């Protein structure tokens, strides 16, 4: 019996050291302190005892911050994909903490890298017009207006009025048109030919150098979302 309890204690101690080591490593990869990460880990394990979050769970959490919008799940799908860096279909605690670190305290370079992953829908290392249009349509659905950084500004009241009068088909058509115009404007700023694509290096370099491009790409993702998540 004493031997059994000793083995249990050894396993428990070993597990504790591994967790502490993992947290220290994670602290070096994020902008969170060891103490903050330990608190976050406890909350994460409490809410998700299995140790990970799948797409459906992530969409439920995300949609809670946008209760007025029935299509927030589409936008959440793109965010989930960009945070699931190992592409295993789930977000473990490390995935979650690193993504939240970028949203809450990330540098411009880190946020731009995340934005590129959001737009690179198939993960092949380049952004096509269709990929950007797909993501932007979900962004416009969330925002319900085109940002003033483009030439497509539409007031909230106008959008609401239009949405109440038009059919779902018309609403979708309008979103598609807005996203297509936005894509044309952005690809024009990146000086990309009609059939061209944007590589990660091009995206990061031009967004860093050109303040107009920087403002446009940052307007498509609301990083304040991370502030709503308690740690």
KACORQUI-V663805 format. One record per residue. N is the residue number from 1. RES is the residue in one letter. SS is DSSP state (2 for helix, 1 for strand, 0 for the rest). NEAR is the number of other ideal C-beta (glycine too) atoms within 12 Angstrom. Layout:
BEGIN
n	res	ss	near
N	RES	SS	NEAR
N	RES	SS	NEAR
END
This chain:
BEGIN
n	res	ss	near
1	X	0	7
2	X	2	8
3	X	2	9
4	X	2	10
5	X	2	11
6	X	2	12
7	X	2	13
8	X	2	14
9	X	2	14
10	X	2	14
11	X	2	14
12	X	2	14
13	X	2	14
14	X	2	14
15	X	2	14
16	X	2	15
17	X	2	14
18	X	2	14
19	X	2	23
20	X	2	19
21	X	2	15
22	X	2	23
23	X	2	29
24	X	2	19
25	X	2	17
26	X	2	30
27	X	2	24
28	X	2	18
29	X	2	21
30	X	0	32
31	X	0	24
32	X	0	32
33	X	0	19
34	X	2	21
35	X	2	15
36	X	2	23
37	X	2	32
38	X	2	24
39	X	2	19
40	X	2	32
41	X	2	28
42	X	2	18
43	X	2	20
44	X	2	31
45	X	2	19
46	X	2	13
47	X	2	21
48	X	0	24
49	X	0	12
50	X	0	15
51	X	0	20
52	X	1	25
53	X	1	34
54	X	1	22
55	X	2	24
56	X	2	17
57	X	2	23
58	X	2	34
59	X	2	27
60	X	2	20
61	X	2	28
62	X	2	35
63	X	2	24
64	X	2	18
65	X	0	23
66	X	0	27
67	X	0	11
68	X	0	17
69	X	0	24
70	X	0	17
71	X	0	26
72	X	2	30
73	X	2	25
74	X	2	29
75	X	2	35
76	X	2	35
77	X	2	28
78	X	2	37
79	X	2	43
80	X	2	35
81	X	2	34
82	X	2	31
83	X	2	38
84	X	0	28
85	X	0	22
86	X	0	15
87	X	0	15
88	X	0	17
89	X	0	19
90	X	1	25
91	X	1	36
92	X	1	26
93	X	2	34
94	X	2	33
95	X	2	33
96	X	2	39
97	X	2	39
98	X	2	35
99	X	2	40
100	X	2	37
101	X	2	32
102	X	2	34
103	X	2	32
104	X	2	27
105	X	2	22
106	X	0	25
107	X	0	17
108	X	2	21
109	X	2	18
110	X	2	24
111	X	2	33
112	X	2	31
113	X	2	27
114	X	2	36
115	X	2	39
116	X	2	35
117	X	2	35
118	X	2	39
119	X	2	45
120	X	0	28
121	X	0	28
122	X	0	18
123	X	0	20
124	X	0	16
125	X	0	19
126	X	1	25
127	X	1	39
128	X	0	24
129	X	2	30
130	X	2	22
131	X	2	31
132	X	2	40
133	X	2	29
134	X	2	30
135	X	2	38
136	X	2	44
137	X	2	33
138	X	2	38
139	X	2	42
140	X	2	38
141	X	2	34
142	X	2	35
143	X	2	34
144	X	0	30
145	X	0	27
146	X	0	34
147	X	0	27
148	X	0	14
149	X	0	23
150	X	0	31
151	X	0	18
152	X	0	29
153	X	0	18
154	X	0	26
155	X	0	14
156	X	2	15
157	X	2	12
158	X	2	18
159	X	2	27
160	X	2	17
161	X	2	14
162	X	2	21
163	X	2	26
164	X	2	13
165	X	2	13
166	X	0	17
167	X	0	12
168	X	2	15
169	X	2	10
170	X	2	15
171	X	2	25
172	X	2	20
173	X	2	16
174	X	2	28
175	X	2	35
176	X	2	22
177	X	2	21
178	X	2	34
179	X	2	33
180	X	2	25
181	X	2	26
182	X	2	38
183	X	2	37
184	X	2	22
185	X	2	30
186	X	2	42
187	X	2	33
188	X	2	23
189	X	2	28
190	X	0	33
191	X	0	15
192	X	0	25
193	X	0	11
194	X	0	12
195	X	0	9
196	X	0	17
197	X	0	27
198	X	1	34
199	X	1	20
200	X	2	24
201	X	2	18
202	X	2	25
203	X	2	38
204	X	2	28
205	X	2	19
206	X	2	28
207	X	2	33
208	X	2	20
209	X	2	16
210	X	0	20
211	X	2	15
212	X	2	20
213	X	2	31
214	X	2	26
215	X	2	19
216	X	2	33
217	X	2	42
218	X	2	26
219	X	0	28
220	X	0	42
221	X	0	32
222	X	0	24
223	X	2	29
224	X	2	13
225	X	2	28
226	X	2	30
227	X	2	14
228	X	2	17
229	X	0	24
230	X	0	14
231	X	0	26
END
